Amino acid sequence: MLTPKVARGPVGKGLTDPLAVLESKGARVSLVEGEIRLLFENHVRRDIRKRCYEYAAHFDALLKVQLDVPPGEDPRTIQQLVGVGRVLWRNGRFVIP
């Protein structure tokens, strides 16, 4: 899990977007054959990469929902997913119904 020093703050109403957090750390996140893949820029330190992999593993199901879009479309944001009911926010946690 990323520490508060590394993680970006809440993105409105307490929602943190895992995809945006990973991208802010220099990771390019993609969905390849149903698996989350991280590709890093050269300057990203090894310890940051390790924490990003752990963070991505923690939010694996949520990242898959965000990245499951038709080719050429932007990934969905957490706010979009919560707005249409694909992801619920209960007791400070994301729930995928």
The first five atom37 places (N, CA, C, CB, O) and aatype in JSON, in Angstrom:
{
  "aatype": [12, 10, 16, 14, 11, 19, 0, 1, 7, 14, 19, 7, 11, 7, 10, 16, 3, 14, 10, 0, 19, 10, 6, 15, 11, 7, 0, 1, 19, 15, 10, 19, 6, 7, 6, 9, 1, 10, 10, 13, 6, 2, 8, 19, 1, 1, 3, 9, 1, 11, 1, 4, 18, 6, 18, 0, 0, 8, 13, 3, 0, 10, 10, 11, 19, 5, 10, 3, 19, 14, 14, 7, 6, 3, 14, 1, 16, 9, 5, 5, 10, 19, 7, 19, 7, 1, 19, 10, 17, 1, 2, 7, 1, 13, 19, 9, 14],
  "atom_mask": [
    [1, 1, 1, 1, 1],
    [1, 1, 1, 1, 1],
    [1, 1, 1, 1, 1],
    [1, 1, 1, 1, 1],
    [1, 1, 1, 1, 1],
    [1, 1, 1, 1, 1],
    [1, 1, 1, 1, 1],
    [1, 1, 1, 1, 1],
    [1, 1, 1, 0, 1],
    [1, 1, 1, 1, 1],
    [1, 1, 1, 1, 1],
    [1, 1, 1, 0, 1],
    [1, 1, 1, 1, 1],
    [1, 1, 1, 0, 1],
    [1, 1, 1, 1, 1],
    [1, 1, 1, 1, 1],
    [1, 1, 1, 1, 1],
    [1, 1, 1, 1, 1],
    [1, 1, 1, 1, 1],
    [1, 1, 1, 1, 1],
    [1, 1, 1, 1, 1],
    [1, 1, 1, 1, 1],
    [1, 1, 1, 1, 1],
    [1, 1, 1, 1, 1],
    [1, 1, 1, 1, 1],
    [1, 1, 1, 0, 1],
    [1, 1, 1, 1, 1],
    [1, 1, 1, 1, 1],
    [1, 1, 1, 1, 1],
    [1, 1, 1, 1, 1],
    [1, 1, 1, 1, 1],
    [1, 1, 1, 1, 1],
    [1, 1, 1, 1, 1],
    [1, 1, 1, 0, 1],
    [1, 1, 1, 1, 1],
    [1, 1, 1, 1, 1],
    [1, 1, 1, 1, 1],
    [1, 1, 1, 1, 1],
    [1, 1, 1, 1, 1],
    [1, 1, 1, 1, 1],
    [1, 1, 1, 1, 1],
    [1, 1, 1, 1, 1],
    [1, 1, 1, 1, 1],
    [1, 1, 1, 1, 1],
    [1, 1, 1, 1, 1],
    [1, 1, 1, 1, 1],
    [1, 1, 1, 1, 1],
    [1, 1, 1, 1, 1],
    [1, 1, 1, 1, 1],
    [1, 1, 1, 1, 1],
    [1, 1, 1, 1, 1],
    [1, 1, 1, 1, 1],
    [1, 1, 1, 1, 1],
    [1, 1, 1, 1, 1],
    [1, 1, 1, 1, 1],
    [1, 1, 1, 1, 1],
    [1, 1, 1, 1, 1],
    [1, 1, 1, 1, 1],
    [1, 1, 1, 1, 1],
    [1, 1, 1, 1, 1],
    [1, 1, 1, 1, 1],
    [1, 1, 1, 1, 1],
    [1, 1, 1, 1, 1],
    [1, 1, 1, 1, 1],
    [1, 1, 1, 1, 1],
    [1, 1, 1, 1, 1],
    [1, 1, 1, 1, 1],
    [1, 1, 1, 1, 1],
    [1, 1, 1, 1, 1],
    [1, 1, 1, 1, 1],
    [1, 1, 1, 1, 1],
    [1, 1, 1, 0, 1],
    [1, 1, 1, 1, 1],
    [1, 1, 1, 1, 1],
    [1, 1, 1, 1, 1],
    [1, 1, 1, 1, 1],
    [1, 1, 1, 1, 1],
    [1, 1, 1, 1, 1],
    [1, 1, 1, 1, 1],
    [1, 1, 1, 1, 1],
    [1, 1, 1, 1, 1],
    [1, 1, 1, 1, 1],
    [1, 1, 1, 0, 1],
    [1, 1, 1, 1, 1],
    [1, 1, 1, 0, 1],
    [1, 1, 1, 1, 1],
    [1, 1, 1, 1, 1],
    [1, 1, 1, 1, 1],
    [1, 1, 1, 1, 1],
    [1, 1, 1, 1, 1],
    [1, 1, 1, 1, 1],
    [1, 1, 1, 0, 1],
    [1, 1, 1, 1, 1],
    [1, 1, 1, 1, 1],
    [1, 1, 1, 1, 1],
    [1, 1, 1, 1, 1],
    [1, 1, 1, 1, 1]
  ],
  "atom_positions": [
    [[0.84, -1.17, 0.0], [0.0, 0.0, 0.0], [0.88, 1.24, 0.0], [-0.95, 0.0, 1.21], [1.9, 1.27, 0.69]],
    [[0.52, 2.22, -0.75], [1.3, 3.44, -0.8], [1.1, 4.25, 0.48], [0.93, 4.28, -2.03], [-0.01, 4.29, 1.02]],
    [[2.15, 4.87, 0.94], [2.05, 5.68, 2.15], [1.47, 7.04, 1.8], [3.42, 5.83, 2.83], [1.46, 7.42, 0.62]],
    [[0.99, 7.79, 2.8], [0.44, 9.11, 2.53], [1.42, 10.03, 1.81], [0.0, 9.75, 3.81], [1.0, 10.92, 1.07]],
    [[2.74, 9.85, 2.02], [3.72, 10.68, 1.34], [3.72, 10.41, -0.17], [5.11, 10.44, 1.92], [4.03, 11.3, -0.96]],
    [[3.37, 9.2, -0.56], [3.42, 8.82, -1.96], [2.05, 8.96, -2.62], [3.93, 7.39, -2.1], [1.96, 9.38, -3.77]],
    [[0.99, 8.61, -1.9], [-0.35, 8.61, -2.48], [-0.87, 10.03, -2.64], [-1.3, 7.78, -1.61], [-0.57, 10.92, -1.84]],
    [[-1.64, 10.21, -3.66], [-2.3, 11.47, -3.9], [-3.48, 11.58, -2.94], [-2.75, 11.61, -5.38], [-4.05, 10.56, -2.56]],
    [[-3.84, 12.78, -2.54], [-4.95, 12.97, -1.61], [-6.29, 12.6, -2.23], [0.0, 0.0, 0.0], [-6.36, 12.24, -3.4]],
    [[-7.35, 12.69, -1.44], [-8.68, 12.33, -1.91], [-9.09, 13.14, -3.14], [-9.7, 12.52, -0.81], [-8.7, 14.29, -3.29]],
    [[-9.87, 12.51, -3.99], [-10.33, 13.14, -5.22], [-11.8, 13.5, -5.06], [-10.11, 12.21, -6.46], [-12.62, 13.11, -5.91]],
    [[-12.16, 14.2, -4.03], [-13.54, 14.62, -3.82], [-14.36, 13.56, -3.11], [0.0, 0.0, 0.0], [-14.39, 12.4, -3.52]],
    [[-15.01, 13.97, -2.04], [-15.88, 13.11, -1.24], [-15.16, 11.87, -0.73], [-17.09, 12.7, -2.05], [-15.79, 10.82, -0.54]],
    [[-13.86, 11.96, -0.51], [-13.13, 10.84, 0.04], [-12.77, 9.77, -0.95], [0.0, 0.0, 0.0], [-12.22, 8.74, -0.55]],
    [[-13.06, 9.96, -2.21], [-12.76, 8.93, -3.21], [-11.35, 9.13, -3.75], [-13.79, 8.97, -4.36], [-11.01, 10.21, -4.23]],
    [[-10.55, 8.1, -3.67], [-9.22, 8.11, -4.24], [-9.24, 7.23, -5.48], [-8.15, 7.63, -3.22], [-9.69, 6.09, -5.43]],
    [[-8.76, 7.75, -6.57], [-8.75, 7.02, -7.84], [-7.44, 6.25, -7.96], [-8.93, 7.99, -9.04], [-6.4, 6.86, -8.18]],
    [[-7.47, 4.9, -7.81], [-6.23, 4.12, -7.87], [-5.47, 4.29, -9.19], [-6.54, 2.67, -7.66], [-4.24, 4.31, -9.19]],
    [[-6.17, 4.42, -10.28], [-5.52, 4.59, -11.58], [-4.74, 5.91, -11.61], [-6.56, 4.55, -12.72], [-3.61, 5.95, -12.09]],
    [[-5.35, 6.97, -11.11], [-4.69, 8.28, -11.08], [-3.47, 8.25, -10.14], [-5.68, 9.37, -10.63], [-2.45, 8.88, -10.43]],
    [[-3.58, 7.54, -9.03], [-2.44, 7.44, -8.09], [-1.27, 6.76, -8.78], [-2.84, 6.67, -6.81], [-0.14, 7.24, -8.71]],
    [[-1.53, 5.64, -9.44], [-0.45, 4.91, -10.11], [0.17, 5.74, -11.23], [-0.96, 3.58, -10.66], [1.39, 5.76, -11.39]],
    [[-0.67, 6.42, -12.01], [-0.15, 7.24, -13.1], [0.67, 8.41, -12.57], [-1.29, 7.76, -13.97], [1.63, 8.84, -13.22]],
    [[0.29, 8.95, -11.4], [1.05, 10.06, -10.83], [2.45, 9.63, -10.38], [0.29, 10.68, -9.65], [3.33, 10.46, -10.2]],
    [[2.64, 8.32, -10.2], [3.94, 7.79, -9.8], [4.78, 7.35, -10.99], [3.75, 6.63, -8.85], [5.85, 6.76, -10.81]],
    [[4.31, 7.61, -12.21], [5.08, 7.29, -13.4], [4.76, 5.94, -14.0], [0.0, 0.0, 0.0], [5.51, 5.45, -14.85]],
    [[3.66, 5.32, -13.59], [3.28, 4.01, -14.12], [2.24, 4.18, -15.23], [2.73, 3.1, -13.0], [1.31, 4.98, -15.11]],
    [[2.42, 3.43, -16.3], [1.4, 3.35, -17.34], [0.65, 2.04, -17.06], [2.03, 3.39, -18.82], [1.24, 0.96, -17.1]],
    [[-0.63, 2.15, -16.77], [-1.43, 0.99, -16.36], [-2.28, 0.55, -17.54], [-2.33, 1.33, -15.13], [-2.92, 1.37, -18.21]],
    [[-2.29, -0.76, -17.8], [-3.1, -1.29, -18.9], [-3.69, -2.63, -18.5], [-2.26, -1.42, -20.2], [-3.23, -3.29, -17.57]],
    [[-4.71, -3.03, -19.24], [-5.36, -4.32, -19.04], [-5.01, -5.18, -20.25], [-6.92, -4.17, -18.86], [-5.43, -4.89, -21.37]],
    [[-4.23, -6.24, -20.02], [-3.77, -7.12, -21.09], [-4.25, -8.54, -20.77], [-2.21, -7.07, -21.24], [-3.82, -9.15, -19.79]],
    [[-5.12, -9.05, -21.61], [-5.66, -10.4, -21.45], [-6.21, -10.63, -20.05], [-4.59, -11.44, -21.76], [-5.98, -11.68, -19.45]],
    [[-6.94, -9.64, -19.53], [-7.58, -9.76, -18.23], [-6.67, -9.54, -17.03], [0.0, 0.0, 0.0], [-7.11, -9.72, -15.9]],
    [[-5.42, -9.16, -17.26], [-4.46, -8.92, -16.18], [-4.01, -7.47, -16.2], [-3.25, -9.87, -16.31], [-3.85, -6.86, -17.26]],
    [[-3.8, -6.92, -15.01], [-3.29, -5.55, -14.88], [-1.78, -5.57, -15.13], [-3.61, -4.95, -13.47], [-1.06, -6.37, -14.54]],
    [[-1.33, -4.69, -16.01], [0.11, -4.57, -16.31], [0.55, -3.14, -15.99], [0.41, -4.92, -17.82], [-0.15, -2.18, -16.3]],
    [[1.71, -3.03, -15.39], [2.3, -1.73, -15.09], [3.59, -1.59, -15.89], [2.58, -1.57, -13.56], [4.42, -2.5, -15.9]],
    [[3.74, -0.47, -16.55], [4.95, -0.15, -17.29], [5.44, 1.2, -16.75], [4.7, -0.09, -18.87], [4.68, 2.17, -16.71]],
    [[6.7, 1.25, -16.34], [7.21, 2.43, -15.67], [8.16, 3.22, -16.56], [7.92, 2.04, -14.4], [8.81, 2.68, -17.45]],
    [[8.21, 4.52, -16.28], [9.2, 5.37, -16.91], [10.56, 5.01, -16.29], [8.86, 6.91, -16.72], [10.61, 4.48, -15.18]],
    [[11.64, 5.3, -17.0], [12.98, 4.9, -16.55], [13.4, 5.5, -15.22], [13.98, 5.27, -17.59], [14.16, 4.88, -14.48]],
    [[12.93, 6.69, -14.91], [13.41, 7.39, -13.72], [12.75, 6.92, -12.42], [13.19, 8.85, -13.88], [13.15, 7.37, -11.34]],
    [[11.75, 6.05, -12.48], [11.03, 5.61, -11.28], [11.9, 4.63, -10.48], [9.66, 4.95, -11.66], [12.36, 3.61, -11.0]],
    [[12.12, 4.97, -9.2], [12.97, 4.16, -8.34], [12.34, 2.79, -8.08], [13.23, 4.88, -7.02], [11.13, 2.62, -8.15]],
    [[13.18, 1.82, -7.77], [12.75, 0.45, -7.53], [11.77, 0.35, -6.36], [13.96, -0.44, -7.26], [10.79, -0.4, -6.44]],
    [[12.01, 1.09, -5.26], [11.11, 1.02, -4.11], [9.72, 1.56, -4.45], [11.69, 1.78, -2.92], [8.72, 1.05, -3.95]],
    [[9.66, 2.59, -5.28], [8.37, 3.13, -5.71], [7.66, 2.12, -6.61], [8.55, 4.5, -6.46], [6.45, 1.92, -6.49]],
    [[8.4, 1.47, -7.49], [7.8, 0.44, -8.35], [7.2, -0.68, -7.51], [8.85, -0.13, -9.32], [6.09, -1.14, -7.77]],
    [[7.96, -1.12, -6.5], [7.48, -2.2, -5.64], [6.18, -1.81, -4.94], [8.54, -2.58, -4.6], [5.24, -2.6, -4.89]],
    [[6.13, -0.59, -4.4], [4.91, -0.14, -3.72], [3.76, 0.0, -4.71], [5.16, 1.2, -3.01], [2.61, -0.26, -4.36]],
    [[4.06, 0.4, -5.94], [3.01, 0.5, -6.96], [2.43, -0.87, -7.31], [3.56, 1.16, -8.23], [1.22, -1.01, -7.48]],
    [[3.3, -1.87, -7.41], [2.82, -3.23, -7.67], [1.92, -3.71, -6.53], [4.0, -4.19, -7.86], [0.88, -4.33, -6.78]],
    [[2.31, -3.44, -5.29], [1.49, -3.83, -4.14], [0.16, -3.08, -4.14], [2.25, -3.55, -2.83], [-0.89, -3.67, -3.87]],
    [[0.2, -1.81, -4.45], [-1.01, -0.99, -4.51], [-1.94, -1.51, -5.61], [-0.64, 0.5, -4.77], [-3.14, -1.62, -5.4]],
    [[-1.38, -1.82, -6.77], [-2.18, -2.34, -7.89], [-2.79, -3.7, -7.52], [-1.32, -2.47, -9.16], [-3.92, -3.98, -7.91]],
    [[-2.06, -4.52, -6.8], [-2.6, -5.82, -6.38], [-3.77, -5.63, -5.43], [-1.49, -6.67, -5.71], [-4.75, -6.37, -5.48]],
    [[-3.67, -4.63, -4.55], [-4.74, -4.36, -3.6], [-6.02, -3.91, -4.32], [-4.3, -3.29, -2.6], [-7.12, -4.29, -3.93]],
    [[-5.87, -3.1, -5.36], [-7.02, -2.56, -6.1], [-7.23, -3.27, -7.44], [-6.82, -1.07, -6.33], [-7.78, -2.67, -8.37]],
    [[-6.8, -4.52, -7.55], [-6.86, -5.26, -8.81], [-8.25, -5.25, -9.45], [-6.42, -6.69, -8.57], [-8.38, -4.88, -10.61]],
    [[-9.27, -5.64, -8.71], [-10.63, -5.72, -9.26], [-11.14, -4.35, -9.69], [-11.6, -6.35, -8.23], [-11.79, -4.22, -10.72]],
    [[-10.85, -3.33, -8.9], [-11.29, -1.98, -9.22], [-10.58, -1.45, -10.47], [-11.05, -1.04, -8.04], [-11.21, -0.82, -11.32]],
    [[-9.29, -1.7, -10.59], [-8.55, -1.28, -11.77], [-9.07, -1.97, -13.03], [-7.06, -1.56, -11.59], [-9.13, -1.36, -14.09]],
    [[-9.44, -3.25, -12.9], [-9.99, -3.95, -14.06], [-11.3, -3.33, -14.52], [-10.21, -5.42, -13.73], [-11.54, -3.24, -15.72]],
    [[-12.14, -2.89, -13.58], [-13.39, -2.22, -13.95], [-13.09, -0.89, -14.62], [-14.29, -2.0, -12.69], [-13.74, -0.53, -15.61]],
    [[-12.11, -0.15, -14.11], [-11.75, 1.13, -14.69], [-11.2, 0.99, -16.11], [-10.72, 1.83, -13.82], [-11.51, 1.8, -16.98]],
    [[-10.4, -0.04, -16.34], [-9.7, -0.19, -17.62], [-10.48, -0.99, -18.66], [-8.38, -0.84, -17.39], [-10.06, -1.06, -19.82]],
    [[-11.59, -1.59, -18.27], [-12.38, -2.4, -19.19], [-13.26, -1.49, -20.06], [-13.25, -3.41, -18.41], [-14.46, -1.35, -19.82]],
    [[-12.63, -0.89, -21.06], [-13.33, 0.02, -21.98], [-13.01, -0.39, -23.42], [-12.91, 1.51, -21.73], [-12.0, -1.05, -23.67]],
    [[-13.86, 0.0, -24.37], [-13.57, -0.29, -25.77], [-12.27, 0.39, -26.22], [-14.74, 0.15, -26.67], [-11.9, 1.43, -25.67]],
    [[-11.58, -0.17, -27.2], [-10.34, 0.43, -27.7], [-10.56, 1.88, -28.14], [-9.78, -0.4, -28.88], [-11.56, 2.2, -28.79]],
    [[-9.63, 2.74, -27.79], [-9.7, 4.14, -28.18], [-10.4, 5.03, -27.18], [0.0, 0.0, 0.0], [-10.37, 6.25, -27.33]],
    [[-11.03, 4.47, -26.16], [-11.7, 5.27, -25.13], [-10.81, 5.42, -23.91], [-13.05, 4.63, -24.74], [-9.97, 4.56, -23.63]],
    [[-11.0, 6.52, -23.19], [-10.25, 6.74, -21.96], [-10.78, 5.85, -20.86], [-10.33, 8.22, -21.53], [-11.97, 5.53, -20.84]],
    [[-9.92, 5.43, -19.93], [-10.38, 4.63, -18.79], [-11.41, 5.41, -17.97], [-9.19, 4.2, -17.89], [-11.4, 6.64, -17.96]],
    [[-12.27, 4.68, -17.3], [-13.29, 5.32, -16.47], [-12.66, 5.82, -15.18], [-14.45, 4.35, -16.17], [-11.71, 5.22, -14.66]],
    [[-13.18, 6.92, -14.66], [-12.74, 7.42, -13.36], [-13.61, 6.81, -12.28], [-12.8, 8.98, -13.31], [-14.69, 6.28, -12.55]],
    [[-13.13, 6.87, -11.06], [-13.91, 6.36, -9.93], [-15.22, 7.13, -9.82], [-13.1, 6.48, -8.62], [-16.26, 6.54, -9.53]],
    [[-15.18, 8.43, -10.04], [-16.39, 9.23, -9.94], [-17.44, 8.76, -10.95], [-16.08, 10.71, -10.15], [-18.62, 8.7, -10.63]],
    [[-17.0, 8.43, -12.16], [-17.94, 7.93, -13.18], [-18.53, 6.6, -12.74], [-17.23, 7.78, -14.54], [-19.74, 6.39, -12.86]],
    [[-17.7, 5.69, -12.24], [-18.17, 4.37, -11.84], [-19.13, 4.44, -10.65], [-16.99, 3.49, -11.5], [-20.12, 3.71, -10.61]],
    [[-18.84, 5.31, -9.7], [-19.74, 5.48, -8.56], [-21.04, 6.13, -9.03], [-19.07, 6.33, -7.45], [-22.12, 5.77, -8.57]],
    [[-20.93, 7.09, -9.94], [-22.11, 7.8, -10.44], [-23.11, 6.89, -11.14], [0.0, 0.0, 0.0], [-24.32, 7.12, -11.04]],
    [[-22.64, 5.89, -11.85], [-23.55, 4.99, -12.58], [-23.84, 3.71, -11.78], [-22.95, 4.63, -13.94], [-24.58, 2.86, -12.26]],
    [[-23.27, 3.58, -10.59], [-23.57, 2.44, -9.74], [-22.76, 1.18, -10.0], [0.0, 0.0, 0.0], [-23.08, 0.13, -9.45]],
    [[-21.71, 1.25, -10.81], [-20.86, 0.07, -11.05], [-19.93, -0.19, -9.87], [-20.03, 0.26, -12.33], [-19.46, -1.31, -9.67]],
    [[-19.66, 0.86, -9.08], [-18.86, 0.76, -7.87], [-19.6, 1.53, -6.78], [-17.39, 1.32, -8.08], [-20.1, 2.62, -7.02]],
    [[-19.66, 0.95, -5.6], [-20.32, 1.6, -4.47], [-19.26, 2.03, -3.45], [-21.36, 0.67, -3.82], [-18.21, 1.4, -3.34]],
    [[-19.56, 3.09, -2.72], [-18.67, 3.6, -1.69], [-19.39, 3.41, -0.36], [-18.28, 5.11, -1.93], [-20.32, 4.16, -0.05]],
    [[-18.97, 2.41, 0.42], [-19.64, 2.1, 1.69], [-18.61, 2.05, 2.81], [-20.41, 0.77, 1.6], [-17.6, 1.35, 2.73]],
    [[-18.9, 2.8, 3.86], [-18.04, 2.8, 5.06], [-16.57, 3.02, 4.72], [-18.2, 1.49, 5.82], [-15.69, 2.36, 5.29]],
    [[-16.3, 3.92, 3.81], [-14.93, 4.25, 3.46], [-14.22, 3.22, 2.6], [0.0, 0.0, 0.0], [-12.99, 3.23, 2.51]],
    [[-14.98, 2.32, 1.96], [-14.39, 1.28, 1.11], [-15.14, 1.2, -0.2], [-14.4, -0.1, 1.82], [-16.33, 1.5, -0.27]],
    [[-14.43, 0.77, -1.25], [-15.06, 0.53, -2.53], [-15.68, -0.87, -2.52], [-14.04, 0.68, -3.7], [-15.07, -1.83, -2.04]],
    [[-16.9, -0.98, -3.05], [-17.57, -2.27, -3.15], [-18.04, -2.42, -4.58], [-18.77, -2.38, -2.13], [-18.71, -1.53, -5.12]],
    [[-17.71, -3.53, -5.2], [-18.16, -3.82, -6.56], [-19.35, -4.77, -6.43], [-17.0, -4.46, -7.47], [-19.18, -5.91, -6.01]],
    [[-20.56, -4.29, -6.78], [-21.76, -5.14, -6.62], [-21.77, -6.34, -7.55], [-23.01, -4.32, -6.87], [-22.72, -7.13, -7.52]]
  ]
}
